[in-house]
């Protein structure tokens, strides 16, 4: 985060001018105040990133004003200023929440040091606030497996991690693309920096730009304060853009500029923000086909696809299912506190025989359910696995809109749609269409519940239903 707005509160006019002139040369906005009342007036008009506050002012003591400032919802970092001989007072101010202390007289070089420290502190603070607001990550994020495909994947990750190259991760739903991105970050020289993620399909289109690049106060209705976007939060680390194929063409253009120049402007702002960040993107779609259909920019595709990484489907990881099954069972036994002894040989054989269209995420869901429904003898039997229903194939290859990185849920049987009443579906697209419409009917037309049941995002469902309407199929 960069320091962009500073309020200087000092009784000496020459000191205010000295510091203000230096900061303005760095394109920092500065408000000069000679009294606490003037500072109150300025702070009532907007927020500041940093305050330089004199200990002694004509209308009050800086230490008392510091306590008032710290009660503000959007409070600036405060650097106290005082003369020699006021060390005890300086210690008191630090205890009351001052960020740092400057002894007068001080040089522009000392101001520069304060600015750098403030920017670093603000970056850490913002990242910590963002991460604590997110769901807790699974601590067991190791890429498990002993198959040749898994060994090759881990070897490629270690090799790529040592570079700053942009990476495009491709693979089916549920293969663990985010896990691969995590592994790249934690094996890189950026591992001590933040790992910030954004699912480009999980937000309404009009909010994605603000999430990526941040916004200035007043840039749109509800923007009551300046806010840093994910790219700023990821400064010094890695940003993971999942479902990159869902970005609109205008946002693709802005992302291209960030990849080329590592700079951007916040929504509603004109100040250029520079970032040092590694970009890792992921998709479950074939972007080459999206480029051919003019749904994805070719130049952005080339920028993203510097180092392509393919995550193999579970059916391609020969021999990994038993190892993964054991690890997942142990995890869910700990999480749910149930006395499960393990899988029967018949259950393990059933797991190995299954095709796993939902990949690792499907395997996790199946085993979590099985652990909870375990038999009275403490073993997981085939009937607890629920693998008798036919796999819901085809949704991962949907022609419009990406599906969330989750397996398709199996819902109770519902009447077939008119499109399928004359015979069984003959293509994957028809099978997908029948499944979506029958689920919608089962959910009594409730689109939100339908999307949750199918484990897809509401925007994807809306796109699908609009497509079916154009084909003359009722979707309401």
DRENDO-1510 file (C-alpha; in Angstrom, 1 decimal, always signed):
<recs>
REC; n; res; u; v; w
REC; 1; UNK; +0.0; +0.0; +0.0 .
REC; 2; UNK; +1.3; +3.5; -0.8 .
REC; 3; UNK; +0.8; +6.6; +1.4 .
REC; 4; UNK; -1.3; +8.9; -0.7 .
REC; 5; UNK; -2.8; +11.5; +1.7 .
REC; 6; UNK; -1.0; +13.0; +4.7 .
REC; 7; UNK; -2.2; +15.6; +7.2 .
REC; 8; UNK; +0.6; +17.7; +8.8 .
REC; 9; UNK; -0.3; +19.2; +12.2 .
REC; 10; UNK; +2.5; +21.5; +13.5 .
REC; 11; UNK; +2.7; +24.9; +15.0 .
REC; 12; UNK; +5.8; +25.9; +13.1 .
REC; 13; UNK; +4.9; +27.1; +9.6 .
REC; 14; UNK; +8.4; +26.6; +8.3 .
REC; 15; UNK; +8.3; +22.9; +9.3 .
REC; 16; UNK; +4.9; +22.5; +7.7 .
REC; 17; UNK; +6.2; +24.0; +4.5 .
REC; 18; UNK; +9.5; +21.9; +4.5 .
REC; 19; UNK; +7.7; +18.6; +4.9 .
REC; 20; UNK; +4.8; +19.4; +2.6 .
REC; 21; UNK; +7.0; +20.5; -0.3 .
REC; 22; UNK; +9.0; +17.3; +0.0 .
REC; 23; UNK; +5.9; +15.1; +0.1 .
REC; 24; UNK; +4.2; +16.9; -2.8 .
REC; 25; UNK; +7.3; +16.2; -4.9 .
REC; 26; UNK; +6.4; +12.6; -4.4 .
REC; 27; UNK; +2.8; +13.2; -5.6 .
REC; 28; UNK; +1.4; +12.9; -2.1 .
REC; 29; UNK; -1.6; +15.1; -1.2 .
REC; 30; UNK; -0.8; +17.1; +2.0 .
REC; 31; UNK; -3.2; +19.1; +4.2 .
REC; 32; UNK; -1.3; +21.6; +6.4 .
REC; 33; UNK; -2.8; +22.5; +9.8 .
REC; 34; UNK; -1.5; +24.8; +12.5 .
REC; 35; UNK; -4.0; +23.9; +15.2 .
REC; 36; UNK; -6.1; +20.9; +16.4 .
REC; 37; UNK; -9.3; +22.7; +15.2 .
REC; 38; UNK; -8.0; +23.0; +11.7 .
REC; 39; UNK; -7.1; +19.3; +11.8 .
REC; 40; UNK; -10.6; +18.5; +12.9 .
REC; 41; UNK; -12.0; +20.4; +10.0 .
REC; 42; UNK; -9.8; +18.7; +7.4 .
REC; 43; UNK; -10.6; +15.2; +8.8 .
REC; 44; UNK; -14.3; +15.9; +8.7 .
REC; 45; UNK; -13.9; +16.3; +4.9 .
REC; 46; UNK; -12.1; +13.0; +4.2 .
REC; 47; UNK; -9.7; +10.3; +5.4 .
REC; 48; UNK; -5.9; +10.3; +5.5 .
REC; 49; UNK; -3.3; +7.6; +5.4 .
REC; 50; UNK; -0.8; +9.3; +7.7 .
REC; 51; UNK; -0.8; +12.1; +10.3 .
REC; 52; UNK; +2.3; +14.0; +11.4 .
REC; 53; UNK; +1.2; +15.4; +14.8 .
REC; 54; UNK; +3.1; +17.9; +16.9 .
REC; 55; UNK; +3.2; +17.2; +20.7 .
REC; 56; UNK; +2.4; +20.8; +21.6 .
REC; 57; UNK; -0.1; +23.0; +19.6 .
REC; 58; UNK; -1.7; +26.4; +20.3 .
REC; 59; UNK; -5.1; +25.0; +21.2 .
REC; 60; UNK; -4.2; +21.7; +22.9 .
REC; 61; UNK; -1.8; +18.8; +23.5 .
REC; 62; UNK; -1.1; +16.4; +20.6 .
REC; 63; UNK; -1.2; +13.4; +23.0 .
REC; 64; UNK; -4.8; +14.2; +23.8 .
REC; 65; UNK; -5.7; +14.7; +20.2 .
REC; 66; UNK; -4.1; +11.3; +19.4 .
REC; 67; UNK; -6.6; +9.6; +21.6 .
REC; 68; UNK; -9.4; +11.3; +19.7 .
REC; 69; UNK; -7.9; +10.3; +16.3 .
REC; 70; UNK; -7.7; +6.6; +17.4 .
REC; 71; UNK; -11.4; +6.6; +18.0 .
REC; 72; UNK; -12.2; +7.3; +14.3 .
REC; 73; UNK; -13.5; +4.4; +12.2 .
REC; 74; UNK; -11.0; +5.1; +9.4 .
REC; 75; UNK; -8.1; +6.4; +11.5 .
REC; 76; UNK; -4.7; +7.3; +10.0 .
REC; 77; UNK; -1.4; +6.1; +11.3 .
REC; 78; UNK; +0.0; +8.8; +13.6 .
REC; 79; UNK; +3.6; +9.9; +13.8 .
REC; 80; UNK; +4.2; +12.2; +16.8 .
REC; 81; UNK; +6.8; +15.1; +16.6 .
REC; 82; UNK; +8.6; +16.6; +19.5 .
REC; 83; UNK; +11.7; +18.3; +20.7 .
REC; 84; UNK; +14.6; +16.8; +22.5 .
REC; 85; UNK; +14.1; +16.1; +26.1 .
REC; 86; UNK; +10.6; +14.8; +25.6 .
REC; 87; UNK; +11.5; +11.1; +25.5 .
REC; 88; UNK; +9.2; +10.2; +28.3 .
REC; 89; UNK; +6.3; +11.9; +26.5 .
REC; 90; UNK; +7.2; +10.0; +23.4 .
REC; 91; UNK; +7.0; +6.7; +25.2 .
REC; 92; UNK; +3.5; +7.7; +26.5 .
REC; 93; UNK; +2.4; +8.6; +22.9 .
REC; 94; UNK; +3.6; +5.2; +21.6 .
REC; 95; UNK; +1.7; +3.5; +24.3 .
REC; 96; UNK; -1.5; +5.4; +23.3 .
REC; 97; UNK; -1.2; +4.1; +19.7 .
REC; 98; UNK; +1.3; +6.4; +17.9 .
REC; 99; UNK; +2.9; +4.6; +15.0 .
REC; 100; UNK; +6.3; +6.3; +15.4 .
REC; 101; UNK; +8.1; +9.4; +16.8 .
REC; 102; UNK; +10.2; +12.1; +15.2 .
REC; 103; UNK; +12.6; +14.3; +17.2 .
REC; 104; UNK; +12.8; +17.8; +15.9 .
REC; 105; UNK; +14.6; +19.0; +13.9 .
REC; 106; UNK; +14.5; +16.2; +11.4 .
REC; 107; UNK; +15.6; +15.8; +7.8 .
REC; 108; UNK; +13.7; +14.8; +4.7 .
REC; 109; UNK; +15.6; +11.5; +4.7 .
REC; 110; UNK; +14.1; +10.7; +8.1 .
REC; 111; UNK; +10.6; +11.5; +6.7 .
REC; 112; UNK; +11.4; +9.0; +3.8 .
REC; 113; UNK; +12.2; +6.3; +6.4 .
REC; 114; UNK; +9.0; +7.0; +8.2 .
REC; 115; UNK; +7.0; +6.7; +4.9 .
REC; 116; UNK; +8.6; +3.4; +4.0 .
REC; 117; UNK; +7.9; +2.0; +7.4 .
REC; 118; UNK; +4.3; +3.2; +7.3 .
REC; 119; UNK; +3.7; +1.7; +3.8 .
REC; 120; UNK; +5.1; -1.7; +4.9 .
REC; 121; UNK; +3.0; -1.6; +8.1 .
REC; 122; UNK; -0.2; -0.7; +6.2 .
REC; 123; UNK; +0.4; -3.5; +3.7 .
REC; 124; UNK; +0.8; -6.1; +6.5 .
REC; 125; UNK; -2.2; -4.7; +8.3 .
REC; 126; UNK; -4.5; -4.7; +5.3 .
REC; 127; UNK; -3.5; -8.2; +4.2 .
REC; 128; UNK; -4.0; -9.6; +7.7 .
REC; 129; UNK; -7.5; -7.9; +7.9 .
REC; 130; UNK; -8.4; -9.4; +4.5 .
REC; 131; UNK; -7.1; -12.9; +5.3 .
REC; 132; UNK; -8.9; -13.1; +8.7 .
REC; 133; UNK; -12.1; -12.2; +6.9 .
REC; 134; UNK; -11.8; -15.2; +4.6 .
REC; 135; UNK; -12.7; -18.7; +5.3 .
REC; 136; UNK; -9.9; -20.7; +7.1 .
REC; 137; UNK; -7.7; -22.6; +4.7 .
REC; 138; UNK; -7.4; -26.4; +5.0 .
REC; 139; UNK; -4.1; -26.9; +6.8 .
REC; 140; UNK; -3.6; -30.2; +5.1 .
REC; 141; UNK; -2.8; -28.8; +1.7 .
REC; 142; UNK; -0.1; -31.3; +0.6 .
REC; 143; UNK; -0.5; -32.7; -2.9 .
REC; 144; UNK; -0.8; -36.4; -2.1 .
REC; 145; UNK; -0.2; -39.3; -4.4 .
REC; 146; UNK; +2.5; -41.6; -5.7 .
REC; 147; UNK; +1.4; -42.0; -9.3 .
REC; 148; UNK; +3.7; -41.0; -12.2 .
REC; 149; UNK; +1.3; -38.2; -13.1 .
REC; 150; UNK; +1.4; -36.8; -9.5 .
REC; 151; UNK; +5.2; -37.1; -9.3 .
REC; 152; UNK; +5.5; -35.1; -12.6 .
REC; 153; UNK; +3.1; -32.5; -11.3 .
REC; 154; UNK; +5.1; -32.0; -8.0 .
REC; 155; UNK; +8.4; -31.8; -9.9 .
REC; 156; UNK; +6.9; -29.2; -12.3 .
REC; 157; UNK; +5.6; -27.1; -9.4 .
REC; 158; UNK; +9.0; -27.1; -7.7 .
REC; 159; UNK; +10.7; -26.0; -10.9 .
REC; 160; UNK; +8.2; -23.2; -11.7 .
REC; 161; UNK; +8.0; -21.9; -8.1 .
REC; 162; UNK; +11.5; -20.6; -8.3 .
REC; 163; UNK; +10.6; -18.1; -11.1 .
REC; 164; UNK; +8.4; -15.1; -11.3 .
REC; 165; UNK; +6.7; -16.3; -14.5 .
REC; 166; UNK; +2.9; -16.0; -14.9 .
REC; 167; UNK; +1.3; -19.4; -14.7 .
REC; 168; UNK; -2.0; -20.7; -16.3 .
REC; 169; UNK; -3.3; -23.8; -14.5 .
REC; 170; UNK; -5.8; -25.9; -16.5 .
REC; 171; UNK; -7.7; -29.0; -15.5 .
REC; 172; UNK; -11.2; -30.4; -14.9 .
REC; 173; UNK; -13.4; -29.3; -12.0 .
REC; 174; UNK; -12.3; -30.7; -8.6 .
REC; 175; UNK; -8.7; -31.6; -9.6 .
REC; 176; UNK; -7.1; -29.3; -7.1 .
REC; 177; UNK; -6.0; -26.3; -9.1 .
REC; 178; UNK; -6.1; -24.0; -6.1 .
REC; 179; UNK; -4.0; -26.5; -4.2 .
REC; 180; UNK; -1.4; -26.3; -7.0 .
REC; 181; UNK; -1.4; -22.5; -6.9 .
REC; 182; UNK; -0.8; -22.7; -3.1 .
REC; 183; UNK; +2.1; -25.1; -3.6 .
REC; 184; UNK; +3.7; -22.8; -6.1 .
REC; 185; UNK; +3.5; -19.9; -3.7 .
REC; 186; UNK; +4.8; -21.7; -0.7 .
REC; 187; UNK; +7.7; -23.1; -2.6 .
REC; 188; UNK; +8.7; -19.7; -4.0 .
REC; 189; UNK; +10.8; -16.8; -2.7 .
REC; 190; UNK; +7.5; -15.0; -2.2 .
REC; 191; UNK; +6.3; -17.5; +0.4 .
REC; 192; UNK; +6.6; -15.0; +3.2 .
REC; 193; UNK; +4.4; -12.6; +1.2 .
REC; 194; UNK; +0.5; -12.8; +1.0 .
REC; 195; UNK; -1.4; -15.4; -1.1 .
REC; 196; UNK; -4.5; -13.6; -2.3 .
REC; 197; UNK; -7.2; -15.4; -4.3 .
REC; 198; UNK; -10.3; -14.3; -6.2 .
REC; 199; UNK; -12.8; -16.5; -8.0 .
REC; 200; UNK; -13.8; -14.4; -11.0 .
REC; 201; UNK; -17.1; -16.2; -11.4 .
REC; 202; UNK; -18.2; -15.8; -7.8 .
REC; 203; UNK; -19.0; -12.1; -7.9 .
REC; 204; UNK; -21.4; -10.0; -10.0 .
REC; 205; UNK; -19.6; -8.5; -13.0 .
REC; 206; UNK; -20.0; -4.9; -11.7 .
REC; 207; UNK; -18.1; -5.8; -8.5 .
REC; 208; UNK; -15.2; -7.8; -9.9 .
REC; 209; UNK; -13.3; -4.6; -11.1 .
REC; 210; UNK; -13.5; -3.1; -7.6 .
REC; 211; UNK; -12.3; -6.4; -6.0 .
REC; 212; UNK; -9.4; -6.6; -8.3 .
REC; 213; UNK; -8.2; -3.0; -8.4 .
REC; 214; UNK; -9.9; -1.3; -5.4 .
REC; 215; UNK; -11.8; +1.9; -5.4 .
REC; 216; UNK; -11.6; +5.5; -4.3 .
REC; 217; UNK; -14.1; +7.0; -1.8 .
REC; 218; UNK; -17.3; +8.1; -3.6 .
REC; 219; UNK; -16.4; +6.3; -6.8 .
REC; 220; UNK; -19.9; +4.6; -6.7 .
REC; 221; UNK; -22.9; +4.3; -4.4 .
REC; 222; UNK; -21.8; +2.7; -1.2 .
REC; 223; UNK; -18.1; +3.5; -1.6 .
REC; 224; UNK; -17.8; +5.4; +1.7 .
REC; 225; UNK; -14.0; +4.9; +2.0 .
REC; 226; UNK; -11.0; +4.1; -0.1 .
REC; 227; UNK; -10.4; +0.4; -0.5 .
REC; 228; UNK; -7.4; -1.5; -1.7 .
REC; 229; UNK; -8.1; -4.3; -4.2 .
REC; 230; UNK; -6.7; -7.8; -4.4 .
REC; 231; UNK; -3.8; -6.8; -6.5 .
REC; 232; UNK; -2.6; -4.2; -3.9 .
REC; 233; UNK; -3.2; -6.8; -1.1 .
REC; 234; UNK; -1.0; -9.3; -3.0 .
REC; 235; UNK; +1.9; -6.9; -3.2 .
REC; 236; UNK; +5.1; -8.8; -2.6 .
REC; 237; UNK; +3.3; -12.1; -2.9 .
REC; 238; UNK; +1.0; -14.1; -5.3 .
REC; 239; UNK; -2.5; -13.4; -6.6 .
REC; 240; UNK; -4.5; -16.5; -7.7 .
REC; 241; UNK; -7.3; -15.7; -10.2 .
REC; 242; UNK; -9.6; -18.7; -10.4 .
REC; 243; UNK; -12.1; -19.1; -13.2 .
REC; 244; UNK; -10.2; -16.6; -15.3 .
REC; 245; UNK; -12.3; -17.4; -18.3 .
REC; 246; UNK; -15.3; -15.6; -16.7 .
REC; 247; UNK; -13.8; -12.2; -16.8 .
REC; 248; UNK; -15.6; -9.8; -19.1 .
REC; 249; UNK; -13.8; -8.4; -22.2 .
REC; 250; UNK; -13.4; -4.9; -20.7 .
REC; 251; UNK; -11.8; -6.4; -17.5 .
REC; 252; UNK; -9.6; -8.6; -19.6 .
REC; 253; UNK; -8.2; -5.5; -21.2 .
REC; 254; UNK; -7.4; -4.0; -17.8 .
REC; 255; UNK; -5.9; -7.2; -16.5 .
REC; 256; UNK; -3.7; -7.3; -19.6 .
REC; 257; UNK; -2.2; -3.9; -18.7 .
REC; 258; UNK; -1.4; -5.1; -15.2 .
REC; 259; UNK; +0.4; -8.1; -16.6 .
REC; 260; UNK; +2.4; -5.9; -19.0 .
REC; 261; UNK; +3.2; -2.9; -16.8 .
REC; 262; UNK; +2.4; -4.0; -13.2 .
REC; 263; UNK; +0.4; -0.9; -12.6 .
REC; 264; UNK; -3.3; +0.2; -12.6 .
REC; 265; UNK; -5.7; +2.9; -11.3 .
REC; 266; UNK; -8.4; +2.2; -8.7 .
REC; 267; UNK; -12.0; +2.5; -9.7 .
REC; 268; UNK; -12.8; +6.2; -9.6 .
REC; 269; UNK; -9.2; +7.3; -9.3 .
REC; 270; UNK; -6.5; +8.7; -11.4 .
REC; 271; UNK; -3.4; +7.9; -9.3 .
REC; 272; UNK; -1.3; +5.1; -10.8 .
REC; 273; UNK; -0.7; +2.2; -8.3 .
REC; 274; UNK; +2.4; +0.0; -8.9 .
REC; 275; UNK; +2.5; -3.5; -7.6 .
REC; 276; UNK; +5.1; -6.3; -7.4 .
REC; 277; UNK; +3.0; -9.5; -7.6 .
REC; 278; UNK; +3.1; -12.9; -9.3 .
REC; 279; UNK; -0.1; -13.8; -11.2 .
REC; 280; UNK; -1.3; -17.4; -11.2 .
REC; 281; UNK; -4.6; -18.0; -13.1 .
REC; 282; UNK; -6.8; -21.1; -13.4 .
REC; 283; UNK; -9.6; -22.3; -15.6 .
REC; 284; UNK; -11.6; -25.5; -16.3 .
REC; 285; UNK; -12.2; -24.5; -19.8 .
REC; 286; UNK; -10.1; -24.6; -23.0 .
REC; 287; UNK; -9.1; -21.0; -23.4 .
REC; 288; UNK; -7.9; -21.7; -27.0 .
REC; 289; UNK; -11.6; -22.3; -27.9 .
REC; 290; UNK; -12.7; -19.2; -26.1 .
REC; 291; UNK; -10.2; -17.2; -28.1 .
REC; 292; UNK; -11.5; -18.6; -31.3 .
REC; 293; UNK; -15.0; -17.7; -30.3 .
REC; 294; UNK; -13.9; -14.1; -29.4 .
REC; 295; UNK; -14.9; -14.7; -25.8 .
REC; 296; UNK; -11.3; -14.3; -24.5 .
REC; 297; UNK; -8.6; -11.9; -25.7 .
REC; 298; UNK; -5.8; -13.7; -27.6 .
REC; 299; UNK; -3.1; -11.3; -26.3 .
REC; 300; UNK; -4.2; -11.9; -22.7 .
REC; 301; UNK; -4.2; -15.6; -23.3 .
REC; 302; UNK; -0.6; -15.4; -24.5 .
REC; 303; UNK; +0.4; -13.3; -21.4 .
REC; 304; UNK; -1.2; -15.8; -19.0 .
REC; 305; UNK; +0.0; -18.9; -20.7 .
REC; 306; UNK; +3.7; -18.2; -20.2 .
REC; 307; UNK; +4.0; -21.4; -18.2 .
REC; 308; UNK; +1.0; -23.8; -18.7 .
REC; 309; UNK; +0.3; -26.4; -16.0 .
REC; 310; UNK; -2.1; -29.2; -16.5 .
REC; 311; UNK; -3.6; -30.8; -13.4 .
REC; 312; UNK; -4.5; -34.4; -14.2 .
REC; 313; UNK; -7.9; -35.8; -13.5 .
REC; 314; UNK; -8.2; -38.4; -10.7 .
REC; 315; UNK; -8.8; -41.2; -13.3 .
REC; 316; UNK; -5.4; -40.3; -14.8 .
REC; 317; UNK; -3.6; -40.7; -11.5 .
REC; 318; UNK; -3.3; -44.5; -11.5 .
REC; 319; UNK; -3.0; -45.9; -8.0 .
REC; 320; UNK; -3.6; -42.6; -6.1 .
REC; 321; UNK; -7.2; -43.3; -5.0 .
REC; 322; UNK; -6.3; -45.7; -2.0 .
REC; 323; UNK; -3.7; -43.2; -0.6 .
REC; 324; UNK; -6.1; -40.3; -1.0 .
REC; 325; UNK; -9.0; -42.2; +0.5 .
REC; 326; UNK; -6.9; -43.1; +3.6 .
REC; 327; UNK; -5.8; -39.5; +4.1 .
REC; 328; UNK; -9.3; -38.1; +3.6 .
REC; 329; UNK; -10.8; -40.7; +6.0 .
REC; 330; UNK; -8.3; -39.9; +8.7 .
REC; 331; UNK; -9.0; -36.2; +8.3 .
REC; 332; UNK; -12.8; -36.5; +8.5 .
REC; 333; UNK; -12.5; -38.9; +11.4 .
REC; 334; UNK; -10.6; -36.2; +13.3 .
REC; 335; UNK; -12.9; -33.4; +12.2 .
REC; 336; UNK; -16.1; -35.2; +13.1 .
REC; 337; UNK; -14.8; -37.2; +16.1 .
REC; 338; UNK; -16.5; -40.4; +15.0 .
REC; 339; UNK; -15.1; -43.9; +15.9 .
REC; 340; UNK; -14.4; -45.2; +12.3 .
REC; 341; UNK; -12.0; -48.0; +11.9 .
REC; 342; UNK; -11.6; -47.7; +8.1 .
REC; 343; UNK; -12.7; -48.9; +4.7 .
REC; 344; UNK; -13.6; -52.6; +3.9 .
REC; 345; UNK; -11.8; -54.2; +1.0 .
REC; 346; UNK; -15.1; -54.1; -0.9 .
REC; 347; UNK; -15.4; -50.3; -0.4 .
REC; 348; UNK; -11.8; -49.7; -1.5 .
REC; 349; UNK; -12.5; -51.8; -4.6 .
REC; 350; UNK; -15.6; -49.7; -5.3 .
REC; 351; UNK; -13.6; -46.5; -4.9 .
REC; 352; UNK; -10.9; -47.7; -7.3 .
REC; 353; UNK; -13.5; -48.8; -9.9 .
REC; 354; UNK; -15.4; -45.5; -9.9 .
REC; 355; UNK; -14.6; -43.0; -12.7 .
REC; 356; UNK; -14.6; -39.9; -10.5 .
REC; 357; UNK; -16.1; -37.3; -12.9 .
REC; 358; UNK; -15.9; -34.8; -10.0 .
REC; 359; UNK; -12.3; -35.7; -9.3 .
REC; 360; UNK; -10.8; -35.1; -5.8 .
REC; 361; UNK; -13.6; -32.9; -4.6 .
REC; 362; UNK; -16.1; -35.7; -5.3 .
REC; 363; UNK; -13.8; -38.2; -3.6 .
REC; 364; UNK; -13.7; -35.9; -0.5 .
REC; 365; UNK; -17.4; -35.5; -0.4 .
REC; 366; UNK; -18.1; -39.2; -0.8 .
REC; 367; UNK; -15.7; -40.1; +2.0 .
REC; 368; UNK; -16.9; -37.4; +4.4 .
REC; 369; UNK; -20.5; -38.6; +3.9 .
REC; 370; UNK; -19.3; -42.2; +4.4 .
REC; 371; UNK; -17.5; -41.4; +7.6 .
REC; 372; UNK; -20.6; -39.8; +9.0 .
REC; 373; UNK; -22.8; -42.7; +7.9 .
REC; 374; UNK; -20.4; -45.4; +8.9 .
REC; 375; UNK; -21.8; -48.8; +9.9 .
REC; 376; UNK; -22.2; -49.9; +13.5 .
REC; 377; UNK; -19.2; -52.2; +13.2 .
REC; 378; UNK; -17.0; -49.1; +12.7 .
REC; 379; UNK; -16.2; -49.9; +9.0 .
REC; 380; UNK; -17.2; -48.1; +5.9 .
REC; 381; UNK; -19.2; -50.4; +3.6 .
REC; 382; UNK; -20.0; -49.9; -0.1 .
REC; 383; UNK; -23.6; -48.9; +0.6 .
REC; 384; UNK; -22.3; -45.9; +2.6 .
REC; 385; UNK; -20.3; -44.6; -0.3 .
REC; 386; UNK; -23.4; -44.0; -2.5 .
REC; 387; UNK; -21.6; -44.7; -5.8 .
REC; 388; UNK; -24.4; -46.6; -7.4 .
REC; 389; UNK; -26.0; -43.5; -9.1 .
REC; 390; UNK; -24.7; -42.7; -12.6 .
REC; 391; UNK; -22.1; -39.9; -12.7 .
REC; 392; UNK; -23.3; -36.5; -13.7 .
REC; 393; UNK; -21.0; -35.9; -16.7 .
REC; 394; UNK; -20.7; -33.1; -19.0 .
REC; 395; UNK; -21.3; -30.0; -16.9 .
REC; 396; UNK; -17.6; -29.4; -16.6 .
REC; 397; UNK; -17.5; -28.9; -20.4 .
REC; 398; UNK; -20.4; -26.4; -20.5 .
REC; 399; UNK; -20.4; -24.2; -23.6 .
REC; 400; UNK; -21.3; -21.1; -21.7 .
REC; 401; UNK; -20.2; -20.0; -18.1 .
REC; 402; UNK; -17.8; -21.9; -16.0 .
REC; 403; UNK; -18.9; -24.2; -13.3 .
REC; 404; UNK; -17.7; -23.9; -9.7 .
REC; 405; UNK; -14.8; -26.2; -8.8 .
REC; 406; UNK; -17.2; -28.7; -7.1 .
REC; 407; UNK; -18.8; -32.0; -8.0 .
REC; 408; UNK; -22.4; -32.0; -9.3 .
REC; 409; UNK; -24.9; -33.0; -6.5 .
REC; 410; UNK; -27.2; -35.9; -7.0 .
REC; 411; UNK; -30.8; -34.8; -6.4 .
REC; 412; UNK; -34.0; -36.9; -5.9 .
REC; 413; UNK; -35.6; -38.0; -9.1 .
REC; 414; UNK; -37.9; -35.5; -10.8 .
REC; 415; UNK; -40.1; -35.6; -13.9 .
REC; 416; UNK; -38.2; -35.4; -17.1 .
REC; 417; UNK; -38.4; -32.2; -19.2 .
REC; 418; UNK; -40.3; -32.0; -22.5 .
REC; 419; UNK; -37.0; -32.0; -24.4 .
REC; 420; UNK; -36.2; -35.5; -23.1 .
REC; 421; UNK; -39.7; -37.0; -22.9 .
REC; 422; UNK; -39.4; -38.6; -26.4 .
REC; 423; UNK; -36.2; -40.5; -25.6 .
REC; 424; UNK; -33.0; -40.5; -23.6 .
REC; 425; UNK; -30.5; -37.6; -24.2 .
REC; 426; UNK; -28.1; -38.4; -26.9 .
REC; 427; UNK; -25.4; -35.8; -26.1 .
REC; 428; UNK; -23.6; -34.5; -23.0 .
REC; 429; UNK; -25.2; -31.1; -23.6 .
REC; 430; UNK; -28.7; -32.6; -23.6 .
REC; 431; UNK; -27.9; -34.6; -20.5 .
REC; 432; UNK; -26.7; -31.5; -18.8 .
REC; 433; UNK; -29.8; -29.6; -19.9 .
REC; 434; UNK; -32.1; -32.3; -18.6 .
REC; 435; UNK; -30.3; -32.4; -15.3 .
REC; 436; UNK; -30.4; -28.6; -14.8 .
REC; 437; UNK; -34.1; -28.2; -15.8 .
REC; 438; UNK; -35.3; -31.2; -13.7 .
REC; 439; UNK; -33.4; -29.9; -10.7 .
REC; 440; UNK; -35.0; -26.4; -11.2 .
REC; 441; UNK; -38.4; -28.1; -11.3 .
REC; 442; UNK; -37.6; -30.1; -8.2 .
REC; 443; UNK; -36.6; -26.9; -6.4 .
REC; 444; UNK; -40.0; -25.4; -7.5 .
REC; 445; UNK; -38.4; -22.8; -9.7 .
REC; 446; UNK; -36.1; -21.3; -6.9 .
REC; 447; UNK; -32.9; -20.4; -8.8 .
REC; 448; UNK; -30.8; -19.8; -5.7 .
REC; 449; UNK; -31.7; -23.2; -4.3 .
REC; 450; UNK; -31.2; -24.8; -7.7 .
REC; 451; UNK; -27.7; -23.3; -8.0 .
REC; 452; UNK; -26.8; -24.5; -4.5 .
REC; 453; UNK; -28.1; -28.0; -5.2 .
REC; 454; UNK; -26.1; -28.2; -8.4 .
REC; 455; UNK; -23.0; -26.7; -6.7 .
REC; 456; UNK; -22.7; -24.0; -9.4 .
REC; 457; UNK; -22.8; -20.2; -9.1 .
REC; 458; UNK; -26.0; -18.3; -9.8 .
REC; 459; UNK; -24.5; -16.5; -12.8 .
REC; 460; UNK; -23.7; -19.7; -14.5 .
REC; 461; UNK; -27.2; -21.0; -13.9 .
REC; 462; UNK; -28.7; -17.8; -15.2 .
REC; 463; UNK; -26.6; -18.1; -18.4 .
REC; 464; UNK; -27.7; -21.7; -18.9 .
REC; 465; UNK; -31.4; -20.9; -18.5 .
REC; 466; UNK; -31.2; -17.9; -20.9 .
REC; 467; UNK; -29.6; -20.3; -23.4 .
REC; 468; UNK; -32.4; -22.8; -23.0 .
REC; 469; UNK; -35.0; -20.0; -23.5 .
REC; 470; UNK; -33.4; -19.1; -26.8 .
REC; 471; UNK; -33.7; -22.7; -27.8 .
REC; 472; UNK; -37.4; -22.6; -27.0 .
REC; 473; UNK; -37.2; -24.6; -23.8 .
REC; 474; UNK; -39.2; -23.3; -20.8 .
REC; 475; UNK; -36.9; -22.4; -17.9 .
REC; 476; UNK; -39.2; -20.8; -15.4 .
</recs>
